[in-house]
Amino acid sequence: MVKNHCLAKSINDASWYQFRVWLEYFGKVFKRVTVAVNPQYSSQECSSCGGIVQKTLSSRTHVCLCGCVMDRDENAARIILSRGLGTVGHTGTFAAIACNAWGDEASTQSGETLIQQAMS
């Protein structure tokens, strides 16, 4: 169905929306924090220094002037994680008062930092 150029954008938008709904649902069921972040430019921003490194889609390795060399997808994952942690805030404190995506529970478990919880 996605090959139909008239419907492709609508079908993809609906698919990503449903994927996000499922992620938020399972985050609530398993008591995990879910935060939606904008992934724009995440594969071009350096996770080490924050600089922008222009690359083509065929480039699979992130190489920055600061010396950071890693897989492009790993770099993007680190950027998205840092944006998510920045959205929630309180990355170094205990029992942050920020709310999860559903807005009814604290985003960190008592006695655990947000970074520890995100890495578990």
C-alpha positions as CSV (number, residue, x, y, z in Angstrom):
1,M,0.0,0.0,0.0
2,V,2.9,2.3,0.7
3,K,3.9,2.1,-3.0
4,N,0.8,4.1,-3.9
5,H,2.3,7.6,-3.9
6,C,-1.1,9.2,-3.1
7,L,-1.5,7.3,0.1
8,A,2.1,6.6,1.2
9,K,2.5,9.6,3.5
10,S,-0.8,9.1,5.3
11,I,-0.2,5.3,5.8
12,N,3.3,6.0,7.2
13,D,2.1,8.7,9.5
14,A,-0.7,6.4,10.8
15,S,1.9,3.6,11.3
16,W,4.3,5.7,13.3
17,Y,1.4,7.1,15.4
18,Q,0.2,3.6,16.2
19,F,3.8,2.6,17.1
20,R,4.1,5.5,19.5
21,V,0.7,4.6,21.1
22,W,1.9,1.0,21.6
23,L,5.2,2.2,23.1
24,E,3.4,4.5,25.6
25,Y,0.9,1.7,26.5
26,F,3.7,-0.8,27.2
27,G,5.7,1.8,29.1
28,K,2.7,2.3,31.4
29,V,2.1,-1.5,31.7
30,F,5.7,-2.2,32.6
31,K,6.1,1.0,34.6
32,R,8.8,2.5,32.3
33,V,9.2,6.1,31.4
34,T,8.2,7.0,27.8
35,V,9.2,10.4,26.4
36,A,8.6,11.5,22.8
37,V,11.5,13.5,21.4
38,N,12.1,15.1,18.0
39,P,14.6,12.9,16.2
40,Q,15.4,15.6,13.7
41,Y,19.2,15.9,12.9
42,S,20.0,13.2,15.5
43,S,22.2,11.4,13.0
44,Q,24.2,14.5,12.2
45,E,24.7,15.9,15.6
46,C,27.8,14.6,17.5
47,S,26.9,12.9,20.8
48,S,30.3,13.9,22.2
49,C,30.7,17.6,21.4
50,G,27.3,18.6,20.0
51,G,28.8,19.7,16.6
52,I,27.0,19.1,13.3
53,V,28.7,16.6,11.0
54,Q,27.1,16.6,7.5
55,K,26.9,13.1,6.0
56,T,25.1,11.3,3.3
57,L,22.6,8.5,3.9
58,S,25.1,6.0,2.6
59,S,27.7,7.0,5.3
60,R,27.3,4.5,8.1
61,T,30.1,5.8,10.4
62,H,30.0,9.0,12.4
63,V,33.4,10.7,12.4
64,C,33.6,14.1,14.2
65,L,36.5,16.6,14.4
66,C,36.5,16.1,18.2
67,G,37.7,12.6,17.7
68,C,34.4,10.8,18.2
69,V,34.1,7.8,15.9
70,M,31.2,5.4,16.1
71,D,28.4,3.8,14.2
72,R,25.9,6.4,12.8
73,D,22.9,4.6,14.5
74,E,24.6,4.4,17.9
75,N,25.4,8.1,17.7
76,A,21.8,8.9,16.9
77,A,20.6,6.7,19.7
78,R,22.8,8.6,22.2
79,I,21.5,11.9,21.0
80,I,17.8,10.7,21.3
81,L,18.5,9.4,24.8
82,S,20.1,12.7,25.9
83,R,17.1,14.6,24.4
84,G,14.7,12.4,26.3
85,L,16.6,12.7,29.5
86,G,16.7,16.5,29.0
87,T,13.0,16.6,28.4
88,V,12.2,14.9,31.7
89,G,14.9,16.9,33.5
90,H,16.4,16.2,36.9
91,T,18.9,13.8,35.5
92,G,21.0,13.6,38.6
93,T,18.5,13.8,41.4
94,F,16.5,11.2,43.3
95,A,12.7,10.8,42.9
96,A,12.2,13.5,40.3
97,I,8.7,15.0,40.3
98,A,8.4,15.1,36.5
99,C,5.5,13.1,35.0
100,N,5.6,10.3,32.5
101,A,3.9,10.4,29.1
102,W,0.5,9.5,30.7
103,G,1.0,12.2,33.4
104,D,0.0,10.2,36.5
105,E,3.2,8.8,38.0
106,A,6.6,10.1,38.9
107,S,9.2,9.6,36.1
108,T,11.8,8.0,38.4
109,Q,11.5,5.2,41.0
110,S,12.3,6.1,44.5
111,G,16.0,5.8,45.3
112,E,17.0,5.5,41.7
113,T,18.4,8.3,39.4
114,L,16.8,8.8,36.0
115,I,20.0,7.7,34.2
116,Q,20.0,4.4,36.2
117,Q,16.4,3.9,35.4
118,A,16.8,4.7,31.7
119,M,19.7,2.3,31.4
120,S,17.8,-0.6,33.0
